[in-house]
Amino acid sequence: MSLEAINKVREQITEESLKIGGSLANFIEEHLNEVCKTEDVATHITAEGKSIEDLISKITSEARKNAKNNVGCLTDEEVLQIIDDYYGIHTKSSSGSGNGNAGTIDILDLM
């Protein structure tokens, strides 16, 4: 897979995120585009049956498990771990999505 092919995967990530819309899709897109630098990662991201839409369902389901008073929250780091686990990619990114906002995501903001 060439750099051109990796860039095509990045375009697919962006297109899917824009189609879905919302802050969680944007967060996922930013992280995936940040880590999609190798053939191996690009292959994991484009694996059959994997989609941002399905990933969002998994993230919101996990947040609901932690809900108190009908509000579920996950930290950026927890969401990043779910993303990496979902796609089978394992990064050592300590900067998160690159947006510099470490903290908690209110699931209501994502819906």
C-alpha angles and dihedrals in degrees: 000000000000131000086261090057092048089052089051089055089051089052090051090051091051094046092051092047093050091048091054097038128191137096097282092053089049091049091051092046093052092050095045093047089049094052098036096096102117138054090243094056092043089053092052092048093051095044114137114270095021120119139154089237092058090044091054089054090053092048094048090046090053091048090051089055088060095042122135119187089358093301119113123190136182128186120243088251092054091050091047090051091051090050093049093045092048093054095035092240121135118199131173093217109153092176094067114212092346093254093108093230108126112177143070130334115213105221090216089065089056099052 
